[in-house]
Amino acid sequence: MFRVTTNGTLYTYKKNMLKTSNKLYSAMNTLMTGRNFDSYSADPAAATRAFRLHSSLNATNTQASNNDMVFKKFSTAWDVADSLVNELSHDLAQTPLLEGLNQPNWSNLNTQGDIILSGAKAMVQSLNSTYNGKFLFNGADTENPPFAIETETVDHVERHFLTYRGVRLDDLNPDYYDQVYKDSDGKYIEDPEGKATITENGVTKKVLSNEQILEKWSNEHQYVDIGLGFAVDNNGDVLDSTAFDASISGMDFIGGYGLDDDGNPKNIISIMLRSAEIFKGYNQETGKWSAAGDIEDARALVQKFTKAQEDLSNQHVSFLEAQAQFLETNQNQLESTFYAQNEQLNNIERVDQVEAILALVSAQTGYNAALQAGANVVPQSLMDYLK
């Protein structure tokens, strides 16, 4: 015969009551937190998948932030270029240039030269624009303004030279580009491939020339991870197909450096500076031209300007606008990826509210039943009988 003792009954009741209480607490906690699990041990498989998704979400969020920043940079650069193409180069260069070519307007040719010079300076100011404190058109160096205009008197003519990071883009001396490059601190850049040489303490060293440093700046990059599969090669260099190049070389944008076969500048601002010097050098009283050039030189420069203006417009559309459109499309793709990953993560981590409420009601019912059973199972004390 099996005998059920009072202590055994109480032990069993307390054990079952504890399980019921824990189930109720778990159901309440699940409903309040909305999570399927609170620790790795609760569901290792789901926790592992959730960890990977969290990592992917963080990466996607960072890439979207990078993409948005670069998109705004290129959008701002597009606005600046739009002003250069449709306003400054037209109103402060093309119009006075064409008017200056007509002999009846030579009486105010000096004034036209002043207008063109002011237009060149205004374009330099625009190209030195910033976004979020960073210079837009200075390649990978976003901390310093890219362009400036130097003034020098040559053959009794006040000449103006456009510089990019301190190096002239249109020096009249063709040997200038073979000369040793020195930075703002007067330092050289030693390089085994250097075309220029210096001698220090009897030792000859190869250093970069002005042309080499301009080529180096033209080819520099500023890679940003925007979700294209960012990767590097065995040398630690970024694979250009896996990242976005956020560098904008203002030097290349306006037409490059150096002189063409006719000895004229290649970039649009330098062409404006040379034209302004010719117009300003005309003596309206004597009808004579200065060493800066004559009307034939001005006509040649106007033709060069028209071509440079077209090239600038093409850069505006084919480069800046195309890049901005690509970034906008990529931003939409990143947002879609983020939403998909977030939904997948919610399916793993978050509970169904209806099921959680039903589980809580069930646990509460079980808990109440356990309490009711306890009233009948737990023996009453002497005080209960006295009542």
Secondary structure, DSSP 8 states (H G I E B T S, - for coil): -----HHHHHHHHHHHHHHHHHHHHHHHHHHHH-BS-SSGGG-HHHHHHHHHHHHHHHHHHHHHHHHHHHHHHHHHHHHHHHHIIIIIHIIIIIHHHHHHHSGGGGGGHHHHHHHHHHHHHHHHHHHT-EETTEETTBTT--SS--EEEEEEEETTEEEEEEEETTEESS-S-GGGGGSB---TTS---B-TT-SEEEEETTEEEEE-BHHHHHHHHHT---EE-SSS---B-TTS-B-GGGSEE---BHHHHTT-SSB-TTS-BSSHHHHHHHHHHHHHT--TTT----TT--HHHHHHHHHHHHHHHHHHHHIIIIIIIHHHHHHHHHHHHHHHHHHHHHHHHHHHHB--HHHHHHHHHHHHHHHHHHHHHHHHHS---HHHHH-
